[in-house]
Amino acid sequence: MIGDFNDIKGGEEKQVGIIRSVASYSLFRRMLSTLGMNDIKSVGGKYPWVGKISKYTIMSKLDRATANCDWIDMYPMASVTLLPWIGSDHRPLLLNTKGNNWKKSKLFRYDSR
């Protein structure tokens, strides 16, 4: 799953802004855990979203790419690149699966004579 989840897993995924209780992150964490989803490694920055409250700039990891263990096993070198902001307060995420060792299956032939 890739996109704007509009929530974060903990205070370390936000810079500045209102301090939330540790318990307030539990619903999002539980949802990801129930689905067996883990973050795909991201490069090019830590915060894909930026906003302003009064004079303060808030940066947060509202956008992310996640995958289950089976997908991560198939694409162990996968990464997500945070691209530059272009006309939005969200940075585009680019999923890269290159560099993975693809397992080619044997070509199926109905009659092997």
C-alpha positions in Angstrom: 0.0 0.0 0.0 1.3 3.4 -0.9 -0.2 6.7 -0.2 -1.3 9.3 2.3 -2.4 7.6 5.5 -2.9 10.9 7.3 -1.4 9.4 10.5 1.9 8.5 11.9 3.2 5.6 14.0 4.9 7.7 16.6 6.3 11.1 17.6 9.6 10.4 15.9 7.8 10.6 12.5 6.9 14.3 13.1 8.9 17.5 13.5 7.3 20.3 15.5 3.5 20.5 16.1 1.2 19.4 18.8 2.6 16.7 21.1 0.3 13.6 21.1 0.1 10.9 23.7 1.8 7.6 22.9 -1.6 5.9 23.1 -3.0 8.1 20.2 -0.7 6.2 17.8 -1.9 2.8 18.7 -4.9 2.5 16.2 -2.7 3.2 13.2 0.0 0.9 14.5 -2.6 -1.9 15.2 -4.0 -1.5 11.7 -0.6 -2.0 10.0 0.2 -4.9 12.3 -3.2 -6.6 11.7 -2.6 -6.4 7.9 1.0 -7.6 8.3 2.4 -4.4 6.7 5.9 -3.2 7.2 7.5 0.1 5.9 9.5 -0.1 2.7 12.8 1.6 3.1 12.7 5.2 2.0 15.4 7.4 0.6 15.7 11.1 -0.2 14.3 12.4 3.1 12.4 11.6 6.2 9.3 13.7 5.9 7.0 13.6 2.8 4.5 16.1 4.1 5.0 19.7 5.2 2.4 22.1 6.6 2.3 25.4 8.5 0.6 26.3 11.8 1.0 30.0 12.6 4.7 30.7 12.1 5.8 27.1 12.6 6.6 24.6 9.8 5.5 21.1 10.6 7.0 18.1 8.8 5.6 14.6 9.1 5.6 11.1 7.6 1.9 11.0 6.6 2.8 9.3 3.3 4.4 5.9 3.2 4.8 2.7 1.3 4.2 -0.6 3.1 4.2 -4.2 2.1 3.6 -7.6 3.6 6.4 -10.1 4.3 5.7 -12.1 1.1 6.1 -9.0 -1.1 9.3 -7.9 0.8 10.7 -11.4 0.3 10.1 -11.1 -3.5 11.6 -7.6 -3.6 14.2 -7.4 -0.8 16.0 -4.4 -2.4 12.9 -2.3 -3.0 12.9 1.3 -1.9 10.8 4.4 -2.1 12.3 7.7 -3.2 10.8 10.9 -1.9 10.8 13.2 -4.9 10.9 17.0 -4.7 7.7 19.0 -3.8 6.0 20.1 -6.9 2.8 22.1 -6.4 1.6 20.2 -3.3 2.3 19.9 0.4 3.0 16.2 -0.2 6.1 14.9 -1.9 5.5 12.2 -4.6 6.7 8.7 -3.7 8.5 6.7 -6.3 8.6 2.9 -5.7 11.8 1.3 -7.1 12.0 -2.5 -7.4 15.1 -2.5 -9.6 18.2 -4.4 -8.5 16.2 -7.3 -7.2 17.1 -10.9 -8.0 14.1 -12.0 -10.0 13.4 -15.7 -9.8 12.6 -16.9 -13.3 10.3 -19.9 -13.4 10.9 -22.7 -15.8 9.0 -22.2 -19.1 5.9 -24.4 -19.1 5.5 -26.7 -22.1 2.5 -28.9 -22.5 4.4 -31.5 -24.5 8.1 -31.8 -23.7 9.1 -34.1 -26.5 
